[in-house]
Every structure is written in C-alpha cells, then in structure tokens.
C-alpha cells in the first residue's frame, strides 16, 4: 500500500516580517555599549550589536553589514577616526553611515554644525531620546523602521 503524506513544514506567512535596522555600537566602554544596546532594543525598533575592541571593529562591521554605526572617537590603541577610515575604504561598507560618539566635544559645540572627520557626532553623556534622534536622523531611508 502506497500512501503519500503531505507535511507543511513551513507555515504560511500571514504578515510580512519587518526587519529592524541593525545598529553597531563600537566603543571600548562595555558598560556604555551594554546599556545603550539594552535601552535601544527595549524600544522594539532596533537590533543592536556591540564591539568593544577597535581592532576588531572593521571585521565585525563586515560580518554584520549594519544599517548604521555608532563609533566612539577616543579609544585606546586605535581611535575612531582610524576605524571610520578603514570602514569607509571598504567597498562593501563605505555607504554605511557612521555617527561618532564623543565626550571630547560638548552638545553646545555640536549645535553649531561642527562635524568630526566630516561626520555627525553625538556628545556623551547622552540620553536615550537624544540617541534615538541621532540614529533616526542618520539612518538610511531603506532601513528606517
């Protein structure tokens, strides 16, 4: 007796799956990256990854291909400007927006339109609403939630 059994291993998709924009935070301060990751993911709007070693940042960005990178300027051994230059020179990553994070420039100085290495920046310490605003202003339209 031959029987054919049909199995549906893949359920029908009722709603399209909405992908969240991927944000990569590169900062040597683990406490900062962890708290920023948790706060941003709690909003339900972002998928966030952390990298705390600047020497691994380019490789991490290659693997993730994030929609936006938040990058600390002052890190030991390799500063944010060097990391940004490596990412910018990579043809697979050069279109990813980079927003610098820094405690070296105040928010008031930033209000005057000052840019660091031609890129926007967010002054630390930063509140969650300010961080979200900075992300949304620089997130490419294709990745906007």
Phi, psi and omega in degrees: 000123178258126176236144175251126179251125177261131178235136178254095182278340182247107181294151178294141178274118181278315178243147175294143179282127179263119178279140177272146176299140179265125179247129175253123177256121179246110183201137181286348180273101183299323179298318180295311183297321181294313181292322178294317179301309182298317181295317180291319180290330177296337178289341182079007185258344188223154167252124188237135175239154182241147169223122183255001180239110184301331181290342177259357188300315181297316180296319178297317179296322178298318181290322184273323188050061183293165177278337180203146178241129170259120190231122177290142178281307187265101176228151180294148176071302180235120181274168184299328178297319178293318179298315180299319180297319178297315180295317181297327182278352180274118182302332181280345186239351191298342179270354181286124178293140178241129175243121180285147172246133181204146173259002183277342180234140181276163177298323179297320178294326178292329180295342181275006178089007179300138177235153179248123184052034179075009183243153176292160178217160174238132181277136175264150355292153185229141178275162179300314178300321178294321179295314178298317179300316179296323178294309183298324179293334187247356180287130179301149182303324182295337183258354183300140184279000000 
